Amino acid sequence: MPHGQRIAPRRLYARRCRRPAPLAASATALSGLLIAFTLGSGTAQAAPPAPPSAQEATTMLGDITEKAEGSLDGYSRTKFPHWIDQGNGCNTREAVLKRDGEGVVTGSDCYPTKGTWKSPYDDESWTKPSDVDIDHMVPLAEAWRSGASGWTQDKRQKLANDLDIAQLLAVTDNVNQAKGDKDPAKWLPPKKSFHCEYVRMWIWVKHEYKLTADAPEKEALKKTLGTC
């Protein structure tokens, strides 16, 4: 953002979507434990949650309701409260910086004093936290137009700070600013080899939160999945 198994019954499928495969589930659970262990001070060892496979993402995409985007009337980033406390003195931004960086060392306030961040969007590396944005995979304005305008503020806060799915990534700040609130029909990362993973993450978030997608967006997602 600028400055961000079995398919039936559906309930069981939804739970599976959060952890797409046994190995991915183990990796995601381990990441969560490592995040909890390292929030405070020391060196981060975790990674963003692994997205579903292309096959699973294709099934999820079919479940996403196709609908024209709504209006931005009434939208404000303050309606998606962030960055909230994640425990041990760390807010969400600090938690993602710790999780996504290499050799991250923090002070007593959890703010990084040392580390390297490699942006998956462009493969650029940064050593200053100020050069890194925490991107909302599905931008908050996009979420608002796709159904979040009708949510409670608590649910919007959950989306804006969700560490359990691939909604938050540490990326190069000006690349994130170029993305703005665009969906994949209008913007994909400069790094083409990341496009497949990017749309799988996007679909995961939209499916998890039952957000809608317009026709050009769905077509772009389907086309990019075809390259996986």
Secondary structure, DSSP 8 states (H G I E B T S, - for coil): ------S-SHHHHHHHHHS-SHHHHHHHHHHHHHHHHHSSSS-----------HHHHHHHHHHS-B------TT--GGGS--S-B-STT-BHHHHHHHHHSEEEEE-TTS-EEEEEEE-TTT--EESSGGGEEEEESS-HHHHHHTTGGGS-HHHHHHHHT-TTTTTEEEEEHHHHHHHTT--TTT---S-GGGHHHHHHHHHHHHHHTT--B-HHHHHHHHHHHTT-
